[in-house]
């Protein structure tokens, strides 16, 4: 938002500064619980509160033992590797399905586009517990409940709407005359897609893939319904730890997940800016 002009009225100035104060309070309300977790993860004691040593910034009050426990504990490492195995495969499936669906929905001759779009993005709208229960009954009938591919397909279904939305947003500024020009020059649809469309919509595709990855990596409700002990993921292990044994190692894992989220969100912002430059919406 631009600065206030010198001729701004009292009401405009009041709203200008009030709006910033309100935004600052909202930001503080949203980010403060996350910021509290980070220093607590370095607590030298097995407490979820700040100790007197931590409040006085005594080095003895801080330790990396909870991070060490995460990297050496077999339960945490098994859960981490399960997440690493599940999330990338779910991301690949969600990205493929979502990209194809978005391209199809971008065609002007597609009938009932609004209805199809509403159905495809419904996993984002329907409460997750309802989706998880429905997937449980469906996958148990076809023998995928409690299997690796069952969890992967469920996470892919949850991540596909994010890919559809981001790719659809990228296709809004896509010049369809490029596709017609490629066809006139003799390119088949597959060649046109990979040589003409994909380079221009790639930032949107990668952005959707990152959203799908985050969705799968952080998801816990569906995996509780569909997974077995051999598919226990990192969020599931955190949930179990909160119920059965209150360990500050959970705070260390949460801090690592926050760091990963920050990196991915930074990449998303860079891709958004690149997409705008490619579509001519912002200067290079």
Steps between C-alpha positions, in 0.01 A plus 500: 500500500638842405578765760239752601497818292563823691145616434337193663214575736489409868267209427732365231800523731308331781401211275851479354665443837211301650512258209871439557451447872219250435713312244791495744282357778360232269851409386617481862201282594575257216878484524561522877408133579747390234776727628456368856568144386844578360679605822316235702646231273843588642390453861759307698223359721215271404245778542261678266551830683780752525731420791664772715832422328345560158338825609835623635675386178724266693677269249439212740127536434536422132584170336478311170406174670146498361635530145748226580215282623315556173796396286592200714160366610390213277130584528552857380734393221257235376221755498716752313598252231136395459411865436789531256378189316134601489505875435708506176295224336174666600637829362585342164151353465326820615710713265426280200128472566462866595690634198303291253172597665589871501591495130176322418294743704669794330350401164205718405308208347512293822137443612398560863838639593377660820341178623808293421726756668283498812519120517877490448579757768245360747774331713607852598147592610366183660612457865804275508347257748214435256739444210710267715198294605379474141844396378521241775177327399584519129862385526413219740262362237769493229778373727712817522429586863818460705728494196766737370315570176178563687659782699676634188178511297310662786765771536504548123124559509550766768782670311344500153267800567800719583664409171178567309459845654860613448525369143158644413616839630809475281292409194288814541771705330598230250468598135309216331611628160840347577340155506321565171823626345683184608222286350521695172873429489432126526560435871287227657321565833771328707780702339296819536447434868866435587655757263248786522265472798717340766785757495250781555288333767793329674511749793134425572559126473795512741305721739212252502744213551650674803154556647417133439827396665432714808146362520622142493797554730294675770178293475403284798123436498482292182807295584345417839202348317683334210851428624635208696791485744740467207370827348536713815602843371667789681174684585352170620801445726460854636131438566581171674768671707252759622254231606733240652817675611551874521850541359660833406641321198166589342602867524828426321314322221251786478787749467651296216162491326467877538844545342402274209174693454687832493734370230211369291301822538805697389526284192128552434540876515794490259298283262202736525716794400652304213154400380389864501805600298437225245139614460602866480318596819808651663825653371799273467 
